[in-house]
Amino acid sequence: MQTTSEAFLKLIQIMDELREQCPWDRKQTIQTLRPMTIEETFELVDAITETDWKGIREELGDLLLHIVFYSKIGKEQGKFTLEEVITGINEKLVARHPHIYGDVKVENDEDVKRNWEKLKLKEGKKSVLSGVPKSLPATVKSMRLQEKAKQVGFEWEAKEQVWQKVEEESKELQEAVASGDRDKIEDELGDLIFSLINYARFLHIDAENALERTNKKFISRFTEMEQKALATGRHLNDMTLDEMDAIWNAIKQQQYK
């Protein structure tokens, strides 16, 4: 049985060999790896959503390979080494956890997050909101922005206040719809979604994961509806909405039993 250190060194050795001997691996750049890294990340997210531990293990391995791959290219380009990558995160973790490696006192995880943001500002960050990747999916980005704003006290006190904001934004959306102004409708719809994400946060619910669960549920029910229609010799585009709705409701009732 290999130790963690031995297994990691073996991965580095394999990466060195592939980069030297494999035409495909030798050809890759940070730009060509980027879309594959994004895909691997979402595959990990899928495995986490499904609580697929075997899948999580495999996808983490794929991401670890990408980290080693980028570091190999970084070394070839004279930009950084894998050792510098590891040393950098080690130093950052120690510096960002003075309540463990220093004399700072904290009461709970919220204190930890507040200290984290304060330390980042001391390190040169110009805004509490900096560090949120521009390319993050909008739902995830909203959650991160709200969490960061919370660390400086820009936060509602209770979930009831947040729900009032949801209702307010919903009313403003309906007013925009009545006006027919598409730009205003889009703005107000965005505000409503943002406030709903905020409400989810107050309920301690991951809005992105909640929406993905609904996506998966819709896919499951819709494909089953297609199958049930085909079993009667019909296609959905030959059925009325009422007929499809009857099948849909029957599927829902069966799933909730």
C-alpha positions in Angstrom: 0.0 0.0 0.0 1.5 3.3 -1.1 1.7 6.2 1.3 0.2 9.5 0.3 3.6 11.0 -0.4 4.6 8.0 -2.6 1.4 8.1 -4.6 1.8 11.9 -5.2 5.4 11.5 -6.3 4.3 8.7 -8.7 1.7 11.1 -10.2 4.4 13.7 -10.8 6.6 11.1 -12.4 3.8 10.0 -14.7 3.1 13.6 -15.6 6.8 14.1 -16.5 6.8 11.0 -18.6 3.6 11.9 -20.4 4.7 15.4 -21.1 7.9 14.1 -22.7 6.6 11.0 -24.5 2.9 11.4 -25.4 2.1 13.6 -28.4 -1.2 14.7 -27.0 0.1 15.6 -23.6 3.1 17.4 -25.1 0.8 19.5 -27.2 -1.3 20.9 -24.4 -1.2 24.5 -23.1 -2.9 26.3 -20.3 -5.4 27.6 -22.9 -6.3 24.1 -24.2 -6.5 22.6 -20.7 -8.9 25.4 -19.5 -12.2 24.0 -21.1 -11.3 20.5 -19.9 -10.7 21.8 -16.4 -14.1 23.5 -16.4 -15.7 20.2 -17.6 -13.9 18.2 -14.9 -15.1 20.7 -12.2 -18.7 20.3 -13.3 -18.3 16.5 -13.3 -17.2 16.8 -9.7 -20.1 19.0 -8.9 -22.5 16.5 -10.4 -21.0 13.7 -8.3 -21.3 15.8 -5.2 -24.9 16.6 -6.0 -25.6 12.9 -6.3 -23.5 12.1 -3.2 -21.7 9.7 -5.4 -18.6 9.0 -3.4 -16.9 6.8 -6.0 -17.5 9.5 -8.6 -16.2 12.2 -6.2 -13.0 10.2 -5.7 -12.5 9.8 -9.4 -13.2 13.4 -10.3 -10.9 14.7 -7.5 -8.2 12.6 -9.1 -8.9 14.2 -12.5 -8.7 17.7 -11.0 -5.5 16.8 -9.1 -4.0 15.7 -12.5 -4.9 19.1 -13.9 -3.2 20.9 -11.0 -0.1 18.9 -11.6 -0.4 19.5 -15.4 -0.7 23.3 -15.0 2.3 23.3 -12.6 4.3 21.3 -15.1 3.6 23.8 -17.8 4.3 26.7 -15.4 7.7 25.2 -14.7 8.5 24.8 -18.4 7.6 28.4 -19.0 9.7 29.5 -16.0 6.7 31.0 -14.2 6.3 28.8 -11.1 6.9 25.3 -9.8 4.6 22.8 -8.2 6.5 23.3 -5.0 5.7 27.0 -5.1 2.1 26.2 -5.6 2.0 24.0 -2.5 4.1 26.4 -0.5 1.9 29.3 -1.4 -1.3 27.6 -0.2 0.4 26.4 3.0 1.5 29.9 3.8 -1.9 31.4 2.9 -3.7 28.9 5.2 -1.4 29.6 8.1 -1.7 33.4 7.6 -5.5 33.3 7.2 -6.0 31.2 10.4 -4.5 33.3 13.2 -7.0 31.7 15.6 -5.1 28.4 15.0 -1.5 29.6 14.3 -1.6 32.9 16.3 -3.3 34.5 19.3 -6.6 35.7 17.7 -9.7 34.5 19.5 -12.9 33.5 17.7 -16.3 32.4 18.9 -17.7 30.7 15.8 -17.3 30.1 12.0 -18.8 33.5 11.3 -15.9 35.2 13.2 -13.5 33.1 11.1 -15.1 34.3 7.8 -15.0 37.9 8.9 -11.3 37.6 9.9 -10.6 36.0 6.5 -12.0 39.0 4.6 -10.2 41.5 6.9 -6.9 39.7 6.3 -7.5 39.7 2.5 -8.0 43.5 2.6 -4.8 43.9 4.6 -3.0 41.8 1.9 -4.0 44.4 -0.7 -7.4 43.5 -1.9 -9.2 46.7 -2.9 -12.7 45.5 -2.2 -14.5 43.0 0.0 -16.1 41.8 -3.2 -12.8 41.2 -5.0 -11.8 37.7 -5.5 -15.2 36.6 -6.8 -14.4 35.2 -10.3 -16.1 37.0 -13.2 -16.9 33.7 -15.0 -18.7 32.1 -12.0 -22.3 30.9 -12.9 -24.6 33.8 -11.9 -26.4 31.9 -9.1 -23.1 30.9 -7.4 -21.7 34.4 -7.9 -24.8 35.9 -6.2 -24.3 33.7 -3.2 -20.6 34.6 -3.0 -21.3 38.3 -3.3 -23.9 38.2 -0.6 -21.7 36.1 1.7 -18.9 38.6 1.3 -21.1 41.6 1.9 -22.3 39.9 5.1 -18.8 39.9 6.5 -18.9 43.8 6.8 -22.4 43.8 8.3 -24.3 44.5 5.0 -26.9 42.0 5.9 -30.6 41.7 6.8 -31.3 40.7 10.4 -34.0 38.1 9.9 -35.3 35.9 7.1 -38.7 37.6 7.4 -37.1 40.9 6.2 -35.6 39.1 3.2 -39.0 37.6 2.3 -40.5 41.1 2.4 -37.8 42.1 -0.1 -38.7 39.1 -2.3 -42.4 40.2 -2.3 -41.3 43.8 -3.1 -39.2 42.7 -6.0 -42.0 40.5 -7.3 -44.4 43.4 -7.3 -41.8 45.6 -9.1 -41.4 42.8 -11.7 -45.1 42.7 -12.4 -45.2 46.5 -12.8 -42.3 46.2 -15.3 -44.2 43.5 -17.2 -47.2 45.7 -17.4 -45.0 48.5 -18.8 -43.7 46.3 -21.6 -40.2 47.7 -21.1 -38.0 44.6 -21.8 -34.8 46.2 -20.2 -36.7 47.0 -17.1 -38.4 43.5 -17.0 -34.9 41.9 -17.2 -33.6 44.2 -14.5 -36.5 43.5 -12.2 -36.4 39.7 -12.9 -32.7 39.8 -11.9 -33.5 41.6 -8.7 -36.2 39.1 -7.8 -33.8 36.1 -8.5 -31.1 37.8 -6.4 -33.5 38.3 -3.5 -34.7 34.7 -3.7 -31.1 33.5 -3.6 -30.6 35.7 -0.5 -33.7 34.1 1.1 -32.3 30.7 0.3 -29.1 31.7 2.1 -31.1 32.7 5.2 -32.7 29.3 5.1 -29.2 27.8 4.9 -30.0 26.3 1.5 -27.6 26.2 -1.4 -29.6 27.9 -4.1 -27.5 26.5 -6.9 -27.8 22.9 -5.6 -31.6 23.5 -5.0 -32.1 24.6 -8.6 -30.0 21.7 -9.9 -32.1 19.2 -7.9 -35.2 20.7 -9.6 -33.5 20.4 -13.0 -32.8 16.7 -12.3 -36.3 16.2 -11.1 -37.8 17.8 -14.2 -35.6 15.7 -16.5 -36.6 12.6 -14.6 -40.4 13.4 -14.8 -40.3 14.6 -18.4 -38.5 11.6 -19.7 -40.8 9.3 -17.8 -43.8 11.2 -19.3 -42.3 10.6 -22.8 -42.0 6.9 -22.1 -45.5 6.6 -20.8 -46.8 8.4 -23.9 -44.9 6.1 -26.2 -46.2 3.1 -24.3 -49.7 4.2 -25.5 -48.4 4.6 -29.0 -48.4 8.4 -28.9 -45.8 11.2 -28.9 -46.0 14.3 -26.7 -46.4 16.6 -29.7 -49.6 14.7 -30.5 -51.1 15.2 -27.1 -52.9 18.2 -25.6 -51.5 20.1 -22.6 -54.3 18.6 -20.4 -53.3 15.1 -21.4 -49.6 15.7 -20.7 -50.5 17.4 -17.4 -52.5 14.3 -16.3 -49.5 12.0 -16.9 -47.2 14.5 -15.2 -49.4 14.6 -12.1 -49.6 10.9 -12.0 -45.8 10.6 -12.1 -45.5 13.2 -9.2 -48.0 11.3 -7.1 -46.1 8.0 -7.7 -42.8 9.6 -6.8 -44.1 11.1 -3.6 -45.5 7.8 -2.3 
